[in-house]
């Protein structure tokens, strides 16, 4: 290309306006490209945490349903988590 064509492209007012607008939006704006990428990464992390918590809720709900249904399960849960004992038993907690 010769100099006249290059100057014609560089001197084009629409091209200059587009470049200025793109720089403003991509780098200088309050919600620029870097902020947007960081927020998307944070949202992905929060979705992963949400999935983990939903799985934990499902497991706990299943355990709660099993405890409600069975007297043996209630006794087992109370002994393990609250160190409950029978009338003629002693409980020793070793950590």
Residue frames as a rotation matrix with the C-alpha (Angstrom) as fourth column:
UNK 1
0.576 0.818 0.000 0.00
0.818 -0.576 0.000 0.00
0.000 0.000 -1.000 0.00
UNK 2
-0.315 -0.670 0.672 1.15
0.594 -0.691 -0.411 3.48
0.740 0.270 0.616 -0.61
UNK 3
-0.911 -0.184 -0.369 1.11
0.411 -0.485 -0.772 6.36
-0.037 -0.855 0.517 1.86
UNK 4
-0.734 0.669 0.114 -2.06
-0.588 -0.710 0.387 7.93
0.340 0.217 0.915 0.50
UNK 5
0.050 0.775 -0.630 -4.16
-0.115 0.631 0.767 4.82
0.992 0.034 0.121 1.16
UNK 6
-0.342 -0.243 -0.908 -2.69
0.816 0.402 -0.415 4.41
0.466 -0.883 0.061 4.66
UNK 7
-0.993 -0.026 -0.111 -3.36
0.076 -0.876 -0.476 8.05
-0.085 -0.481 0.872 5.47
UNK 8
-0.447 0.893 -0.056 -6.86
-0.563 -0.232 0.793 7.70
0.695 0.387 0.606 4.06
UNK 9
0.125 0.467 -0.875 -7.58
0.384 0.790 0.477 4.78
0.915 -0.396 -0.081 6.42
UNK 10
-0.501 -0.398 -0.768 -5.91
0.852 -0.069 -0.519 6.39
0.154 -0.915 0.374 9.45
UNK 11
-0.996 0.078 -0.032 -7.57
-0.074 -0.990 -0.121 9.73
-0.041 -0.118 0.992 8.79
UNK 12
-0.417 0.901 -0.117 -11.04
0.188 0.212 0.959 8.24
0.889 0.378 -0.258 8.46
UNK 13
-0.540 0.215 0.814 -13.19
-0.728 -0.604 -0.323 9.91
0.422 -0.767 0.483 11.13
UNK 14
0.589 0.806 -0.050 -15.39
-0.694 0.537 0.481 6.83
0.415 -0.248 0.875 11.54
UNK 15
0.379 -0.562 -0.735 -12.41
0.348 0.823 -0.450 4.56
0.858 -0.086 0.507 12.09
UNK 16
-0.688 -0.634 0.353 -10.98
-0.039 -0.454 -0.890 6.98
0.724 -0.627 0.287 14.66
UNK 17
-0.132 0.733 0.668 -14.35
-0.931 -0.322 0.170 7.20
0.340 -0.599 0.725 16.43
UNK 18
0.745 0.411 -0.525 -14.66
-0.289 0.909 0.301 3.41
0.601 -0.073 0.796 16.46
UNK 19
-0.059 -0.860 -0.507 -11.15
0.430 0.437 -0.790 2.93
0.901 -0.264 0.344 17.87
UNK 20
-0.732 -0.166 0.660 -11.71
-0.421 -0.652 -0.631 5.55
0.535 -0.740 0.407 20.58
UNK 21
0.256 0.919 0.301 -15.06
-0.904 0.117 0.411 3.99
0.342 -0.377 0.861 21.46
UNK 22
0.634 -0.066 -0.771 -13.56
0.046 0.998 -0.048 0.48
0.772 -0.005 0.635 21.58
UNK 23
-0.485 -0.865 -0.130 -10.71
0.269 -0.006 -0.963 1.62
0.832 -0.502 0.236 23.85
UNK 24
-0.515 0.361 0.778 -13.15
-0.760 -0.612 -0.219 3.37
0.397 -0.704 0.589 26.16
UNK 25
0.543 0.840 -0.006 -15.46
-0.764 0.496 0.413 0.39
0.350 -0.219 0.911 26.42
UNK 26
0.626 -0.290 -0.724 -12.82
0.148 0.955 -0.256 -2.35
0.766 0.053 0.641 26.62
UNK 27
-0.171 -0.878 -0.448 -10.28
0.721 0.198 -0.664 -0.75
0.672 -0.436 0.599 28.94
UNK 28
-0.882 -0.320 0.346 -11.32
0.083 -0.828 -0.555 2.56
0.464 -0.461 0.756 30.51
UNK 29
-0.016 0.971 0.240 -14.96
-0.424 -0.224 0.878 2.02
0.906 -0.087 0.415 31.40
UNK 30
-0.139 0.070 0.988 -16.15
-0.989 0.044 -0.142 1.13
-0.054 -0.997 0.063 34.90
UNK 31
0.530 0.371 0.762 -17.33
-0.316 0.921 -0.228 -2.26
-0.787 -0.120 0.605 33.61
UNK 32
0.109 -0.584 -0.804 -14.38
-0.989 -0.145 -0.028 -2.95
-0.101 0.799 -0.593 31.35
UNK 33
0.377 0.019 -0.926 -13.23
-0.520 0.831 -0.195 -6.25
0.766 0.555 0.323 29.92
UNK 34
-0.655 -0.712 -0.254 -11.08
-0.153 0.454 -0.878 -7.19
0.740 -0.536 -0.407 32.94
UNK 35
-0.674 0.487 0.556 -13.89
-0.692 -0.150 -0.707 -6.56
-0.261 -0.861 0.438 35.42
UNK 36
0.356 0.855 -0.378 -16.29
-0.932 0.352 -0.082 -8.56
0.063 0.381 0.922 33.28
UNK 37
0.074 -0.408 -0.910 -13.90
-0.304 0.860 -0.410 -11.52
0.950 0.307 -0.060 33.07
UNK 38
-0.892 -0.426 0.150 -13.27
-0.243 0.172 -0.955 -11.45
0.381 -0.888 -0.257 36.83
UNK 39
-0.343 0.851 0.397 -17.01
-0.868 -0.125 -0.481 -11.38
-0.360 -0.510 0.781 37.54
UNK 40
0.448 0.474 -0.759 -17.64
-0.757 0.653 -0.039 -14.29
0.477 0.591 0.650 35.18
UNK 41
-0.402 -0.677 -0.617 -14.97
-0.122 0.707 -0.696 -16.32
0.907 -0.204 -0.367 36.97
UNK 42
-0.889 0.117 0.442 -16.55
-0.454 -0.118 -0.883 -15.48
-0.051 -0.986 0.158 40.31
UNK 43
0.106 0.993 -0.060 -20.00
-0.986 0.097 -0.139 -16.53
-0.132 0.074 0.988 39.03
UNK 44
0.224 -0.092 -0.970 -18.60
-0.434 0.882 -0.184 -19.88
0.873 0.463 0.157 37.84
UNK 45
-0.802 -0.574 -0.163 -17.10
-0.079 0.372 -0.925 -20.43
0.592 -0.729 -0.344 41.30
UNK 46
-0.628 0.643 0.439 -20.39
-0.716 -0.255 -0.650 -19.59
-0.306 -0.722 0.620 42.97
UNK 47
0.355 0.748 -0.560 -22.26
-0.885 0.462 0.057 -22.01
0.301 0.476 0.827 40.70
UNK 48
-0.193 -0.504 -0.842 -19.81
-0.128 0.864 -0.488 -24.77
0.973 0.014 -0.231 41.63
UNK 49
-0.965 -0.146 0.217 -20.31
-0.217 -0.018 -0.976 -23.98
0.146 -0.989 -0.014 45.32
UNK 50
-0.179 0.978 0.108 -24.08
-0.971 -0.157 -0.182 -24.03
-0.161 -0.138 0.977 44.82
UNK 51
0.297 0.241 -0.924 -23.87
-0.552 0.833 0.040 -27.52
0.779 0.498 0.380 43.27
UNK 52
-0.638 -0.614 -0.465 -21.76
0.051 0.569 -0.821 -28.77
0.768 -0.547 -0.332 46.19
UNK 53
-0.860 0.343 0.379 -24.19
-0.486 -0.318 -0.814 -27.34
-0.158 -0.884 0.440 48.72
UNK 54
0.139 0.946 -0.293 -27.19
-0.980 0.173 0.094 -28.85
0.140 0.274 0.951 46.94
UNK 55
0.040 -0.207 -0.978 -25.49
-0.194 0.958 -0.211 -32.25
0.980 0.198 -0.002 47.01
UNK 56
-0.915 -0.398 -0.073 -24.78
0.016 0.144 -0.989 -31.83
0.404 -0.906 -0.126 50.73
UNK 57
-0.486 0.822 0.297 -28.41
-0.851 -0.367 -0.376 -30.85
-0.200 -0.436 0.877 51.35
UNK 58
0.311 0.601 -0.736 -29.62
-0.749 0.632 0.199 -33.93
0.585 0.490 0.647 49.47
UNK 59
-0.351 -0.515 -0.782 -27.31
0.096 0.811 -0.577 -36.19
0.931 -0.278 -0.235 51.50
UNK 60
-0.979 -0.014 0.202 -28.39
-0.193 -0.243 -0.951 -34.59
0.062 -0.970 0.235 54.78
UNK 61
-0.166 0.986 -0.007 -32.07
-0.986 -0.166 0.010 -34.85
0.008 0.009 1.000 53.82
UNK 62
0.215 0.186 -0.959 -31.65
-0.375 0.922 0.095 -38.54
0.902 0.339 0.268 53.08
UNK 63
-0.717 -0.531 -0.451 -29.92
0.232 0.428 -0.873 -39.06
0.657 -0.731 -0.184 56.43
UNK 64
-0.810 0.473 0.348 -32.66
-0.575 -0.520 -0.632 -37.10
-0.118 -0.711 0.693 58.25
UNK 65
0.158 0.899 -0.408 -35.36
-0.910 0.294 0.294 -39.19
0.384 0.325 0.864 56.58
UNK 66
-0.052 -0.252 -0.966 -33.58
0.022 0.967 -0.253 -42.39
0.998 -0.034 -0.045 57.60
UNK 67
-0.949 -0.314 -0.021 -33.29
0.046 -0.073 -0.996 -41.16
0.311 -0.947 0.083 61.19
UNK 68
-0.483 0.840 0.245 -36.98
-0.873 -0.443 -0.203 -40.26
-0.062 -0.312 0.948 61.32
UNK 69
0.247 0.642 -0.726 -38.01
-0.733 0.614 0.293 -43.69
0.634 0.459 0.622 60.09
UNK 70
0.286 -0.238 -0.928 -35.96
0.271 0.949 -0.160 -45.94
0.919 -0.205 0.335 62.34
UNK 71
0.968 0.062 0.245 -35.58
-0.222 -0.257 0.941 -46.05
0.121 -0.965 -0.235 66.13
UNK 72
0.587 -0.807 0.057 -32.23
0.713 0.550 0.435 -47.81
-0.383 -0.215 0.898 65.75
UNK 73
0.041 -0.560 0.828 -30.99
0.793 -0.486 -0.368 -45.04
0.608 0.671 0.424 63.48
UNK 74
0.651 0.237 0.721 -32.03
-0.180 -0.875 0.450 -42.42
0.737 -0.423 -0.527 66.06
UNK 75
0.947 -0.317 0.045 -30.14
0.051 0.290 0.956 -44.27
-0.316 -0.903 0.291 68.77
UNK 76
0.314 -0.868 0.386 -27.08
0.942 0.336 -0.011 -44.70
-0.120 0.366 0.923 66.56
UNK 77
0.167 -0.198 0.966 -27.10
0.469 -0.846 -0.254 -40.99
0.867 0.496 -0.049 65.62
UNK 78
0.842 0.207 0.498 -27.51
-0.300 -0.587 0.752 -39.87
0.448 -0.783 -0.432 69.22
UNK 79
0.811 -0.585 -0.002 -24.67
0.382 0.526 0.760 -42.11
-0.443 -0.617 0.650 70.41
UNK 80
0.136 -0.817 0.560 -22.27
0.986 0.059 -0.154 -40.94
0.093 0.574 0.814 67.69
UNK 81
-0.112 -0.157 0.981 -22.97
0.468 -0.879 -0.088 -37.22
0.877 0.449 0.172 67.67
UNK 82
0.331 0.328 0.885 -24.16
-0.520 -0.719 0.461 -36.39
0.787 -0.613 -0.067 71.18
UNK 83
-0.678 -0.713 -0.177 -22.34
-0.299 0.488 -0.820 -39.10
0.671 -0.503 -0.545 73.19
UNK 84
0.201 0.825 0.527 -25.60
-0.948 0.029 0.316 -40.39
0.246 -0.564 0.789 74.64
UNK 85
-0.832 -0.505 -0.228 -25.54
-0.409 0.837 -0.362 -43.59
0.374 -0.209 -0.904 76.62
UNK 86
0.052 0.823 -0.565 -27.82
0.089 0.560 0.824 -46.23
0.995 -0.094 -0.044 77.94
UNK 87
0.773 0.361 0.522 -28.80
-0.448 -0.273 0.851 -46.54
0.450 -0.892 -0.049 81.64
UNK 88
0.869 -0.428 0.248 -26.10
0.051 0.576 0.816 -49.08
-0.492 -0.696 0.523 82.46
UNK 89
0.537 -0.676 0.506 -23.33
0.794 0.202 -0.574 -47.76
0.286 0.709 0.644 80.19
UNK 90
0.360 -0.515 -0.778 -20.37
0.259 -0.746 0.614 -45.42
-0.896 -0.423 -0.135 80.52
UNK 91
0.898 -0.075 0.433 -19.15
0.410 -0.213 -0.887 -43.24
0.159 0.974 -0.161 77.64
UNK 92
0.192 -0.904 -0.381 -15.47
0.390 -0.286 0.875 -42.49
-0.901 -0.317 0.298 77.17
UNK 93
0.992 0.104 0.071 -14.54
0.112 -0.460 -0.881 -39.93
-0.059 0.882 -0.468 74.53
UNK 94
0.166 -0.986 0.022 -11.00
0.535 0.109 0.838 -40.29
-0.828 -0.128 0.546 73.24
UNK 95
0.977 0.133 -0.164 -9.67
-0.047 -0.621 -0.783 -37.57
-0.206 0.773 -0.600 70.97
